[in-house]
Amino acid sequence: MFVHSVYFWLKPDLTEEQRAQFWEGARSLTTIESVRQGHVGTPAATDRPVIDRSYSCALVVVFDDDAGHDAYQDHPVHDKFREECSPFWSKVLIYDAVTTS
């Protein structure tokens, strides 16, 4: 299993329309064929020193393998999201992990 976790920090001065476009775009990524599970959300209300709640949006998508991830990266829906929505964030961090035996 391959887990792709992406954290976005949205710019504070976005309009409601721009925010809506970002969230719609982020949700569209979970519809890509190679995605087995997809989650889009905001920071939970948990509050402990080890938890980073500074991000605006978390996108977590799960693939069967590296090939599924690679297909996702090259997918037109992913390209459209990056092209149309990248002006809306000030920072993005990505963590990729694979299941170990």
MODELLER restraints for C-alpha pairs under 7 A, 6 or more apart:
rsr = mdl.restraints
at = mdl.atoms
rsr.add(forms.Gaussian(group=physical.xy_distance, feature=features.Distance(at['CA:1:A'], at['CA:63:A']), mean=5.91, stdev=0.5))
rsr.add(forms.Gaussian(group=physical.xy_distance, feature=features.Distance(at['CA:1:A'], at['CA:64:A']), mean=4.75, stdev=0.5))
rsr.add(forms.Gaussian(group=physical.xy_distance, feature=features.Distance(at['CA:1:A'], at['CA:65:A']), mean=5.27, stdev=0.5))
rsr.add(forms.Gaussian(group=physical.xy_distance, feature=features.Distance(at['CA:1:A'], at['CA:98:A']), mean=5.64, stdev=0.5))
rsr.add(forms.Gaussian(group=physical.xy_distance, feature=features.Distance(at['CA:1:A'], at['CA:99:A']), mean=5.36, stdev=0.5))
rsr.add(forms.Gaussian(group=physical.xy_distance, feature=features.Distance(at['CA:2:A'], at['CA:62:A']), mean=5.73, stdev=0.5))
rsr.add(forms.Gaussian(group=physical.xy_distance, feature=features.Distance(at['CA:2:A'], at['CA:63:A']), mean=5.05, stdev=0.5))
rsr.add(forms.Gaussian(group=physical.xy_distance, feature=features.Distance(at['CA:2:A'], at['CA:64:A']), mean=6.07, stdev=0.5))
rsr.add(forms.Gaussian(group=physical.xy_distance, feature=features.Distance(at['CA:2:A'], at['CA:65:A']), mean=5.22, stdev=0.5))
rsr.add(forms.Gaussian(group=physical.xy_distance, feature=features.Distance(at['CA:2:A'], at['CA:66:A']), mean=6.36, stdev=0.5))
rsr.add(forms.Gaussian(group=physical.xy_distance, feature=features.Distance(at['CA:2:A'], at['CA:97:A']), mean=5.85, stdev=0.5))
rsr.add(forms.Gaussian(group=physical.xy_distance, feature=features.Distance(at['CA:2:A'], at['CA:98:A']), mean=4.54, stdev=0.5))
rsr.add(forms.Gaussian(group=physical.xy_distance, feature=features.Distance(at['CA:2:A'], at['CA:99:A']), mean=6.67, stdev=0.5))
rsr.add(forms.Gaussian(group=physical.xy_distance, feature=features.Distance(at['CA:3:A'], at['CA:61:A']), mean=5.94, stdev=0.5))
rsr.add(forms.Gaussian(group=physical.xy_distance, feature=features.Distance(at['CA:3:A'], at['CA:62:A']), mean=4.56, stdev=0.5))
rsr.add(forms.Gaussian(group=physical.xy_distance, feature=features.Distance(at['CA:3:A'], at['CA:63:A']), mean=6.40, stdev=0.5))
rsr.add(forms.Gaussian(group=physical.xy_distance, feature=features.Distance(at['CA:3:A'], at['CA:96:A']), mean=5.68, stdev=0.5))
rsr.add(forms.Gaussian(group=physical.xy_distance, feature=features.Distance(at['CA:3:A'], at['CA:97:A']), mean=5.18, stdev=0.5))
rsr.add(forms.Gaussian(group=physical.xy_distance, feature=features.Distance(at['CA:3:A'], at['CA:98:A']), mean=6.19, stdev=0.5))
rsr.add(forms.Gaussian(group=physical.xy_distance, feature=features.Distance(at['CA:4:A'], at['CA:60:A']), mean=5.74, stdev=0.5))
rsr.add(forms.Gaussian(group=physical.xy_distance, feature=features.Distance(at['CA:4:A'], at['CA:61:A']), mean=5.31, stdev=0.5))
rsr.add(forms.Gaussian(group=physical.xy_distance, feature=features.Distance(at['CA:4:A'], at['CA:62:A']), mean=6.27, stdev=0.5))
rsr.add(forms.Gaussian(group=physical.xy_distance, feature=features.Distance(at['CA:4:A'], at['CA:95:A']), mean=6.10, stdev=0.5))
rsr.add(forms.Gaussian(group=physical.xy_distance, feature=features.Distance(at['CA:4:A'], at['CA:96:A']), mean=4.62, stdev=0.5))
rsr.add(forms.Gaussian(group=physical.xy_distance, feature=features.Distance(at['CA:4:A'], at['CA:97:A']), mean=6.66, stdev=0.5))
rsr.add(forms.Gaussian(group=physical.xy_distance, feature=features.Distance(at['CA:5:A'], at['CA:59:A']), mean=5.77, stdev=0.5))
rsr.add(forms.Gaussian(group=physical.xy_distance, feature=features.Distance(at['CA:5:A'], at['CA:60:A']), mean=4.42, stdev=0.5))
rsr.add(forms.Gaussian(group=physical.xy_distance, feature=features.Distance(at['CA:5:A'], at['CA:61:A']), mean=6.54, stdev=0.5))
rsr.add(forms.Gaussian(group=physical.xy_distance, feature=features.Distance(at['CA:5:A'], at['CA:94:A']), mean=5.66, stdev=0.5))
rsr.add(forms.Gaussian(group=physical.xy_distance, feature=features.Distance(at['CA:5:A'], at['CA:95:A']), mean=5.09, stdev=0.5))
rsr.add(forms.Gaussian(group=physical.xy_distance, feature=features.Distance(at['CA:5:A'], at['CA:96:A']), mean=6.16, stdev=0.5))
rsr.add(forms.Gaussian(group=physical.xy_distance, feature=features.Distance(at['CA:6:A'], at['CA:58:A']), mean=5.82, stdev=0.5))
rsr.add(forms.Gaussian(group=physical.xy_distance, feature=features.Distance(at['CA:6:A'], at['CA:59:A']), mean=5.04, stdev=0.5))
rsr.add(forms.Gaussian(group=physical.xy_distance, feature=features.Distance(at['CA:6:A'], at['CA:60:A']), mean=6.30, stdev=0.5))
rsr.add(forms.Gaussian(group=physical.xy_distance, feature=features.Distance(at['CA:6:A'], at['CA:92:A']), mean=6.96, stdev=0.5))
rsr.add(forms.Gaussian(group=physical.xy_distance, feature=features.Distance(at['CA:6:A'], at['CA:93:A']), mean=5.78, stdev=0.5))
rsr.add(forms.Gaussian(group=physical.xy_distance, feature=features.Distance(at['CA:6:A'], at['CA:94:A']), mean=4.46, stdev=0.5))
rsr.add(forms.Gaussian(group=physical.xy_distance, feature=features.Distance(at['CA:6:A'], at['CA:95:A']), mean=6.44, stdev=0.5))
rsr.add(forms.Gaussian(group=physical.xy_distance, feature=features.Distance(at['CA:7:A'], at['CA:55:A']), mean=6.30, stdev=0.5))
rsr.add(forms.Gaussian(group=physical.xy_distance, feature=features.Distance(at['CA:7:A'], at['CA:57:A']), mean=5.80, stdev=0.5))
rsr.add(forms.Gaussian(group=physical.xy_distance, feature=features.Distance(at['CA:7:A'], at['CA:58:A']), mean=4.68, stdev=0.5))
rsr.add(forms.Gaussian(group=physical.xy_distance, feature=features.Distance(at['CA:7:A'], at['CA:59:A']), mean=6.39, stdev=0.5))
rsr.add(forms.Gaussian(group=physical.xy_distance, feature=features.Distance(at['CA:7:A'], at['CA:92:A']), mean=5.53, stdev=0.5))
rsr.add(forms.Gaussian(group=physical.xy_distance, feature=features.Distance(at['CA:7:A'], at['CA:93:A']), mean=5.20, stdev=0.5))
rsr.add(forms.Gaussian(group=physical.xy_distance, feature=features.Distance(at['CA:7:A'], at['CA:94:A']), mean=6.38, stdev=0.5))
rsr.add(forms.Gaussian(group=physical.xy_distance, feature=features.Distance(at['CA:8:A'], at['CA:55:A']), mean=5.77, stdev=0.5))
rsr.add(forms.Gaussian(group=physical.xy_distance, feature=features.Distance(at['CA:8:A'], at['CA:56:A']), mean=5.72, stdev=0.5))
rsr.add(forms.Gaussian(group=physical.xy_distance, feature=features.Distance(at['CA:8:A'], at['CA:57:A']), mean=5.16, stdev=0.5))
rsr.add(forms.Gaussian(group=physical.xy_distance, feature=features.Distance(at['CA:8:A'], at['CA:58:A']), mean=6.51, stdev=0.5))
rsr.add(forms.Gaussian(group=physical.xy_distance, feature=features.Distance(at['CA:8:A'], at['CA:89:A']), mean=6.41, stdev=0.5))
rsr.add(forms.Gaussian(group=physical.xy_distance, feature=features.Distance(at['CA:8:A'], at['CA:91:A']), mean=5.97, stdev=0.5))
rsr.add(forms.Gaussian(group=physical.xy_distance, feature=features.Distance(at['CA:8:A'], at['CA:92:A']), mean=4.57, stdev=0.5))
rsr.add(forms.Gaussian(group=physical.xy_distance, feature=features.Distance(at['CA:8:A'], at['CA:93:A']), mean=6.75, stdev=0.5))
rsr.add(forms.Gaussian(group=physical.xy_distance, feature=features.Distance(at['CA:9:A'], at['CA:55:A']), mean=4.82, stdev=0.5))
rsr.add(forms.Gaussian(group=physical.xy_distance, feature=features.Distance(at['CA:9:A'], at['CA:56:A']), mean=4.94, stdev=0.5))
rsr.add(forms.Gaussian(group=physical.xy_distance, feature=features.Distance(at['CA:9:A'], at['CA:57:A']), mean=6.84, stdev=0.5))
rsr.add(forms.Gaussian(group=physical.xy_distance, feature=features.Distance(at['CA:9:A'], at['CA:89:A']), mean=5.49, stdev=0.5))
rsr.add(forms.Gaussian(group=physical.xy_distance, feature=features.Distance(at['CA:9:A'], at['CA:90:A']), mean=5.75, stdev=0.5))
rsr.add(forms.Gaussian(group=physical.xy_distance, feature=features.Distance(at['CA:9:A'], at['CA:91:A']), mean=5.13, stdev=0.5))
rsr.add(forms.Gaussian(group=physical.xy_distance, feature=features.Distance(at['CA:9:A'], at['CA:92:A']), mean=6.27, stdev=0.5))
rsr.add(forms.Gaussian(group=physical.xy_distance, feature=features.Distance(at['CA:10:A'], at['CA:56:A']), mean=5.87, stdev=0.5))
rsr.add(forms.Gaussian(group=physical.xy_distance, feature=features.Distance(at['CA:10:A'], at['CA:88:A']), mean=5.81, stdev=0.5))
rsr.add(forms.Gaussian(group=physical.xy_distance, feature=features.Distance(at['CA:10:A'], at['CA:89:A']), mean=4.09, stdev=0.5))
rsr.add(forms.Gaussian(group=physical.xy_distance, feature=features.Distance(at['CA:10:A'], at['CA:90:A']), mean=5.85, stdev=0.5))
rsr.add(forms.Gaussian(group=physical.xy_distance, feature=features.Distance(at['CA:11:A'], at['CA:88:A']), mean=5.87, stdev=0.5))
rsr.add(forms.Gaussian(group=physical.xy_distance, feature=features.Distance(at['CA:11:A'], at['CA:89:A']), mean=5.21, stdev=0.5))
rsr.add(forms.Gaussian(group=physical.xy_distance, feature=features.Distance(at['CA:11:A'], at['CA:90:A']), mean=5.56, stdev=0.5))
rsr.add(forms.Gaussian(group=physical.xy_distance, feature=features.Distance(at['CA:14:A'], at['CA:88:A']), mean=6.98, stdev=0.5))
rsr.add(forms.Gaussian(group=physical.xy_distance, feature=features.Distance(at['CA:22:A'], at['CA:85:A']), mean=5.70, stdev=0.5))
rsr.add(forms.Gaussian(group=physical.xy_distance, feature=features.Distance(at['CA:25:A'], at['CA:81:A']), mean=5.50, stdev=0.5))
rsr.add(forms.Gaussian(group=physical.xy_distance, feature=features.Distance(at['CA:26:A'], at['CA:40:A']), mean=6.97, stdev=0.5))
rsr.add(forms.Gaussian(group=physical.xy_distance, feature=features.Distance(at['CA:27:A'], at['CA:40:A']), mean=6.33, stdev=0.5))
rsr.add(forms.Gaussian(group=physical.xy_distance, feature=features.Distance(at['CA:29:A'], at['CA:77:A']), mean=6.56, stdev=0.5))
rsr.add(forms.Gaussian(group=physical.xy_distance, feature=features.Distance(at['CA:29:A'], at['CA:78:A']), mean=6.22, stdev=0.5))
rsr.add(forms.Gaussian(group=physical.xy_distance, feature=features.Distance(at['CA:30:A'], at['CA:38:A']), mean=4.88, stdev=0.5))
rsr.add(forms.Gaussian(group=physical.xy_distance, feature=features.Distance(at['CA:30:A'], at['CA:61:A']), mean=6.78, stdev=0.5))
rsr.add(forms.Gaussian(group=physical.xy_distance, feature=features.Distance(at['CA:32:A'], at['CA:72:A']), mean=6.61, stdev=0.5))
rsr.add(forms.Gaussian(group=physical.xy_distance, feature=features.Distance(at['CA:34:A'], at['CA:63:A']), mean=6.23, stdev=0.5))
rsr.add(forms.Gaussian(group=physical.xy_distance, feature=features.Distance(at['CA:34:A'], at['CA:68:A']), mean=5.05, stdev=0.5))
rsr.add(forms.Gaussian(group=physical.xy_distance, feature=features.Distance(at['CA:34:A'], at['CA:71:A']), mean=6.88, stdev=0.5))
rsr.add(forms.Gaussian(group=physical.xy_distance, feature=features.Distance(at['CA:34:A'], at['CA:72:A']), mean=6.41, stdev=0.5))
rsr.add(forms.Gaussian(group=physical.xy_distance, feature=features.Distance(at['CA:35:A'], at['CA:61:A']), mean=6.24, stdev=0.5))
rsr.add(forms.Gaussian(group=physical.xy_distance, feature=features.Distance(at['CA:35:A'], at['CA:62:A']), mean=5.79, stdev=0.5))
rsr.add(forms.Gaussian(group=physical.xy_distance, feature=features.Distance(at['CA:35:A'], at['CA:63:A']), mean=5.24, stdev=0.5))
rsr.add(forms.Gaussian(group=physical.xy_distance, feature=features.Distance(at['CA:36:A'], at['CA:62:A']), mean=5.49, stdev=0.5))
rsr.add(forms.Gaussian(group=physical.xy_distance, feature=features.Distance(at['CA:36:A'], at['CA:63:A']), mean=5.38, stdev=0.5))
rsr.add(forms.Gaussian(group=physical.xy_distance, feature=features.Distance(at['CA:36:A'], at['CA:64:A']), mean=6.97, stdev=0.5))
rsr.add(forms.Gaussian(group=physical.xy_distance, feature=features.Distance(at['CA:37:A'], at['CA:61:A']), mean=5.66, stdev=0.5))
rsr.add(forms.Gaussian(group=physical.xy_distance, feature=features.Distance(at['CA:37:A'], at['CA:62:A']), mean=5.09, stdev=0.5))
rsr.add(forms.Gaussian(group=physical.xy_distance, feature=features.Distance(at['CA:38:A'], at['CA:60:A']), mean=5.74, stdev=0.5))
rsr.add(forms.Gaussian(group=physical.xy_distance, feature=features.Distance(at['CA:38:A'], at['CA:61:A']), mean=4.33, stdev=0.5))
rsr.add(forms.Gaussian(group=physical.xy_distance, feature=features.Distance(at['CA:38:A'], at['CA:62:A']), mean=6.37, stdev=0.5))
rsr.add(forms.Gaussian(group=physical.xy_distance, feature=features.Distance(at['CA:39:A'], at['CA:59:A']), mean=5.76, stdev=0.5))
rsr.add(forms.Gaussian(group=physical.xy_distance, feature=features.Distance(at['CA:39:A'], at['CA:60:A']), mean=5.18, stdev=0.5))
rsr.add(forms.Gaussian(group=physical.xy_distance, feature=features.Distance(at['CA:39:A'], at['CA:61:A']), mean=6.37, stdev=0.5))
rsr.add(forms.Gaussian(group=physical.xy_distance, feature=features.Distance(at['CA:40:A'], at['CA:57:A']), mean=7.00, stdev=0.5))
rsr.add(forms.Gaussian(group=physical.xy_distance, feature=features.Distance(at['CA:40:A'], at['CA:58:A']), mean=5.66, stdev=0.5))
rsr.add(forms.Gaussian(group=physical.xy_distance, feature=features.Distance(at['CA:40:A'], at['CA:59:A']), mean=4.60, stdev=0.5))
rsr.add(forms.Gaussian(group=physical.xy_distance, feature=features.Distance(at['CA:40:A'], at['CA:60:A']), mean=6.56, stdev=0.5))
rsr.add(forms.Gaussian(group=physical.xy_distance, feature=features.Distance(at['CA:41:A'], at['CA:57:A']), mean=5.61, stdev=0.5))
rsr.add(forms.Gaussian(group=physical.xy_distance, feature=features.Distance(at['CA:41:A'], at['CA:58:A']), mean=5.32, stdev=0.5))
rsr.add(forms.Gaussian(group=physical.xy_distance, feature=features.Distance(at['CA:41:A'], at['CA:59:A']), mean=6.74, stdev=0.5))
rsr.add(forms.Gaussian(group=physical.xy_distance, feature=features.Distance(at['CA:42:A'], at['CA:56:A']), mean=5.95, stdev=0.5))
rsr.add(forms.Gaussian(group=physical.xy_distance, feature=features.Distance(at['CA:42:A'], at['CA:57:A']), mean=4.88, stdev=0.5))
rsr.add(forms.Gaussian(group=physical.xy_distance, feature=features.Distance(at['CA:42:A'], at['CA:58:A']), mean=6.02, stdev=0.5))
rsr.add(forms.Gaussian(group=physical.xy_distance, feature=features.Distance(at['CA:43:A'], at['CA:53:A']), mean=5.49, stdev=0.5))
rsr.add(forms.Gaussian(group=physical.xy_distance, feature=features.Distance(at['CA:63:A'], at['CA:69:A']), mean=6.05, stdev=0.5))
rsr.add(forms.Gaussian(group=physical.xy_distance, feature=features.Distance(at['CA:72:A'], at['CA:78:A']), mean=6.78, stdev=0.5))
